[in-house]
Amino acid sequence: MLIFGFDALRQNPEGFAAILAAYVVAVVTGIAFHEFSHALTALELGDGTAARQGRVSLNPFRHLDPLGTALLFFVGFGWGKPTPVSPGNLRYGHRIGSAIVSAAGPLSNLVFALIAAFAIRLGIVDYVNPYSLNVLRYAGPGDLFVSAVLSLNILLGVFNLIPIPPLDGFKVVQGIVPREVANVLDSLAPWGPGLLMLFFMLSLLTGGAINPIGDIMGPFVDHVAEALL
């Protein structure tokens, strides 16, 4: 996150530039693959809404939201351009069809992370901490890039599976709980974005001392990383 990187920029501009480049590529490809997977899954389930808008594409420019991308780089919280879906067109019904489409995005990020992990496990590259400037003393560009892809896609996948609207995990949960419970959750959906913003603001304002999102994600991110590596 650039908001926390200005000291690093002054101390080690070359290292900062290398890590930033790896981060940019990892985030852009991760978001593009995530939204592409939503669009492709919706098409396979009978809804061509996203396809008609050119979203069944790996071209990042079709999926990046300018404000969401900028915030992601500066404060660590952002979004891609939402993939349009008409749930009434989906096979398996509104709830289950929407759940499958929603799950496809975060799962695609975990698949992307798995591919990066194979390169590391096969010894093609070494895993390094992509958030530390100190790694520039020994890390090659390939090590840095693959490690950033692995780390960022795990974060994107786990974060989007949190069951708070408008994150994908909310619709996944709605698709598997009884209809009565799903209806109750639907009534709570408008509060989700404000709740997410509150959680992130608490983390920023307290320097991470109060970090609900990190507390939720941390154990899952660690377990996924351990399983892949």
Secondary structure in CASP SS format (residue, H / E / C, confidence):
PFRMAT SS
TARGET T0000
AUTHOR 0000-0000-0000
METHOD secondary structure of the structure
MODEL  1
M C 1.00
L H 1.00
I H 1.00
F H 1.00
G C 1.00
F H 1.00
D H 1.00
A H 1.00
L H 1.00
R H 1.00
Q H 1.00
N C 1.00
P H 1.00
E H 1.00
G H 1.00
F H 1.00
A H 1.00
A H 1.00
I H 1.00
L H 1.00
A H 1.00
A H 1.00
Y H 1.00
V H 1.00
V H 1.00
A H 1.00
V H 1.00
V H 1.00
T H 1.00
G H 1.00
I H 1.00
A H 1.00
F H 1.00
H H 1.00
E H 1.00
F H 1.00
S H 1.00
H H 1.00
A H 1.00
L H 1.00
T H 1.00
A H 1.00
L H 1.00
E H 1.00
L C 1.00
G C 1.00
D C 1.00
G C 1.00
T H 1.00
A H 1.00
A H 1.00
R H 1.00
Q C 1.00
G C 1.00
R C 1.00
V C 1.00
S C 1.00
L C 1.00
N C 1.00
P H 1.00
F H 1.00
R H 1.00
H C 1.00
L E 1.00
D C 1.00
P H 1.00
L H 1.00
G H 1.00
T H 1.00
A H 1.00
L H 1.00
L H 1.00
F H 1.00
F H 1.00
V H 1.00
G C 1.00
F C 1.00
G C 1.00
W C 1.00
G E 1.00
K C 1.00
P C 1.00
T C 1.00
P C 1.00
V C 1.00
S C 1.00
P H 1.00
G H 1.00
N H 1.00
L C 1.00
R C 1.00
Y C 1.00
G C 1.00
H H 1.00
R H 1.00
I H 1.00
G H 1.00
S H 1.00
A H 1.00
I H 1.00
V H 1.00
S H 1.00
A H 1.00
A H 1.00
G H 1.00
P H 1.00
L H 1.00
S H 1.00
N H 1.00
L H 1.00
V H 1.00
F H 1.00
A H 1.00
L H 1.00
I H 1.00
A H 1.00
A H 1.00
F H 1.00
A H 1.00
I H 1.00
R H 1.00
L C 1.00
G C 1.00
I C 1.00
V C 1.00
D C 1.00
Y C 1.00
V C 1.00
N C 1.00
P C 1.00
Y C 1.00
S C 1.00
L H 1.00
N H 1.00
V H 1.00
L H 1.00
R H 1.00
Y C 1.00
A C 1.00
G C 1.00
P H 1.00
G H 1.00
D H 1.00
L H 1.00
F H 1.00
V H 1.00
S H 1.00
A H 1.00
V H 1.00
L H 1.00
S H 1.00
L H 1.00
N H 1.00
I H 1.00
L H 1.00
L H 1.00
G H 1.00
V H 1.00
F H 1.00
N H 1.00
L C 1.00
I C 1.00
P C 1.00
I C 1.00
P C 1.00
P C 1.00
L C 1.00
D H 1.00
G H 1.00
F H 1.00
K H 1.00
V H 1.00
V H 1.00
Q H 1.00
G H 1.00
I H 1.00
V C 1.00
P C 1.00
R H 1.00
E H 1.00
V H 1.00
A H 1.00
N H 1.00
V H 1.00
L H 1.00
D H 1.00
S H 1.00
L H 1.00
A H 1.00
P H 1.00
W H 1.00
G H 1.00
P H 1.00
G H 1.00
L H 1.00
L H 1.00
M H 1.00
L H 1.00
F H 1.00
F H 1.00
M H 1.00
L H 1.00
S H 1.00
L H 1.00
L H 1.00
T C 1.00
G C 1.00
G C 1.00
A C 1.00
I C 1.00
N C 1.00
P H 1.00
I H 1.00
G H 1.00
D H 1.00
I H 1.00
M H 1.00
G H 1.00
P H 1.00
F H 1.00
V H 1.00
D H 1.00
H H 1.00
V H 1.00
A H 1.00
E H 1.00
A H 1.00
L H 1.00
L C 1.00
END
